[in-house]
Structures are given as C-alpha cells and as structure tokens.
Amino acid sequence: MGEIYAGDIFIFDDLGKSDSYDRELESLKISVDKLPSDWQDSFLELWQEFETGISIEAKYARVLDALVPLLNHLEVAQPHDNPHGLTKSQVIAKKSFIQETSTALWELAQEVIDQSVVKGLYLDE
C-alpha cells in the first residue's frame, strides 16, 4: 500500500530507495486516512511491522514480497530482456536475505534466478 501514491522504486535504484520509507509512509497515511478511524492505527502498525521485518509473519511476508517480482519477471519478460545489464550476482545479493527465513524458499529463488539466466534476463558472470 505504501507505493500507491509514492510509486514503486526499482530494486536496484539505491538512490531512489534511500528515502522510499518516508515517501511510502506518507503515501500509506493518505490511503489509510480513507479507512474508518478505528482501522487506521492497525494498518500503520502492520505496515511498520512488515517494513522492519521483526515478527516471523513479517519476515515471511517480506520473503513472499521478494519472490513475486522474480517469478513475474521470469514468466512475462521476453527472452534476453535485460535493459539494465543486471547480473546473477546482483540479484542474489538483493534476494539472499530469503535464506535467513526459509531454506526451501531460498532454493526456489535460486532456481528461478538460474532459469532467468538461461532465459537471458540476467548476465551470468
């Protein structure tokens, strides 16, 4: 929900990511303001729990949030579509936190990354 008004930032845009928390929080506040007042604090707390990844539920939610773009990219991108010249090691570096929460989902992520390399979506260096 944080991206509704703030927009989504490309995962490899470190400059854009530097203030994304603040922009997404402001965006979320605009969205939450449309909810009944007794729901607003709960939504903000859940979002902050997700962002910080403190609870096990938040950790798994963050893992699933990281897997969806990998799976989507593999399924919908045209072969050899890699306009940013992304490498396998760059993607692994961004997604490696998955292994701290679930070895099974980390294995899935690695399989998807490997399939994406074969499809030409990431460079294998």
C-alpha positions as CSV (number, residue, x, y, z in Angstrom):
1,M,0.0,0.0,0.0
2,G,2.9,2.3,0.5
3,E,3.5,2.5,-3.2
4,I,0.0,3.6,-4.1
5,Y,0.8,7.4,-4.1
6,A,4.6,7.2,-3.8
7,G,5.2,4.9,-6.8
8,D,7.3,1.8,-6.9
9,I,11.1,2.1,-6.9
10,F,13.3,-0.2,-8.9
11,I,15.1,-2.6,-6.5
12,F,18.5,-1.6,-7.9
13,D,17.9,2.1,-7.6
14,D,19.8,2.7,-4.4
15,L,19.4,6.5,-4.6
16,G,15.6,6.2,-5.1
17,K,15.5,3.6,-2.2
18,S,17.3,6.0,0.1
19,D,14.1,7.9,1.0
20,S,11.5,5.3,0.0
21,Y,10.5,4.5,3.6
22,D,9.5,8.1,4.2
23,R,7.7,8.5,0.9
24,E,5.8,5.3,1.3
25,L,4.8,6.1,4.9
26,E,3.3,9.4,3.7
27,S,1.6,7.5,0.9
28,L,0.2,5.0,3.3
29,K,-1.1,7.7,5.6
30,I,-3.1,9.2,2.6
31,S,-4.5,5.7,1.9
32,V,-5.2,4.8,5.5
33,D,-7.0,8.2,6.0
34,K,-9.8,6.9,3.8
35,L,-10.4,4.0,6.2
36,P,-12.6,4.0,9.3
37,S,-10.7,5.8,12.1
38,D,-10.6,2.6,14.3
39,W,-8.7,0.8,11.5
40,Q,-6.1,3.4,10.7
41,D,-3.6,2.7,13.5
42,S,-3.8,-1.0,12.9
43,F,-2.9,-0.6,9.3
44,L,0.0,1.7,10.1
45,E,1.3,-0.7,12.7
46,L,1.0,-3.7,10.4
47,W,2.9,-1.8,7.6
48,Q,5.6,-0.8,10.0
49,E,5.9,-4.4,11.2
50,F,6.3,-5.5,7.6
51,E,8.9,-2.8,6.9
52,T,11.0,-3.7,9.9
53,G,10.6,-7.5,9.5
54,I,10.6,-8.1,13.2
55,S,8.0,-10.7,13.6
56,I,8.1,-14.1,11.9
57,E,5.0,-13.2,9.9
58,A,6.6,-10.0,8.7
59,K,9.7,-12.0,7.7
60,Y,7.7,-14.4,5.6
61,A,5.7,-11.6,4.1
62,R,8.9,-9.9,3.1
63,V,10.2,-13.1,1.5
64,L,7.0,-13.5,-0.5
65,D,7.2,-9.9,-1.5
66,A,10.7,-10.5,-2.8
67,L,9.8,-13.7,-4.7
68,V,6.8,-12.3,-6.6
69,P,8.9,-10.0,-8.8
70,L,11.4,-12.8,-9.5
71,L,8.6,-15.2,-10.6
72,N,6.8,-12.5,-12.5
73,H,9.9,-11.4,-14.4
74,L,10.7,-15.0,-15.4
75,E,7.2,-15.6,-16.6
76,V,6.4,-12.4,-18.5
77,A,9.7,-10.9,-19.7
78,Q,10.8,-11.6,-23.3
79,P,14.0,-13.7,-23.7
80,H,17.2,-11.6,-23.4
81,D,15.3,-8.6,-22.0
82,N,17.9,-7.1,-19.6
83,P,18.0,-3.4,-20.3
84,H,19.9,-2.6,-17.1
85,G,22.5,-5.3,-17.6
86,L,21.7,-7.0,-14.3
87,T,23.9,-9.9,-13.3
88,K,23.0,-13.0,-11.4
89,S,25.3,-12.0,-8.5
90,Q,23.4,-8.6,-8.2
91,V,20.1,-10.4,-8.0
92,I,21.4,-12.9,-5.5
93,A,22.8,-10.1,-3.3
94,K,19.4,-8.4,-3.2
95,K,17.5,-11.6,-2.5
96,S,19.9,-13.5,-0.3
97,F,18.0,-12.4,2.9
98,I,15.4,-15.0,1.9
99,Q,17.7,-17.8,3.2
100,E,17.6,-16.4,6.7
101,T,13.8,-17.1,6.8
102,S,13.3,-20.2,4.7
103,T,15.8,-22.5,3.1
104,A,13.1,-24.0,0.9
105,L,12.0,-20.6,-0.5
106,W,15.7,-19.7,-0.9
107,E,16.2,-22.8,-3.1
108,L,13.1,-21.8,-5.1
109,A,14.5,-18.3,-5.5
110,Q,17.9,-19.7,-6.7
111,E,16.1,-22.0,-9.2
112,V,14.1,-19.0,-10.6
113,I,17.3,-16.9,-10.8
114,D,19.1,-19.7,-12.7
115,Q,16.1,-20.1,-15.1
116,S,16.2,-16.4,-15.6
117,V,19.9,-16.6,-16.5
118,V,19.1,-19.3,-19.0
119,K,16.4,-17.1,-20.5
120,G,18.8,-14.2,-20.8
121,L,17.2,-12.0,-18.2
122,Y,20.4,-11.7,-16.1
123,L,24.0,-12.0,-17.1
124,D,26.0,-15.0,-15.7
125,E,29.4,-13.7,-14.8
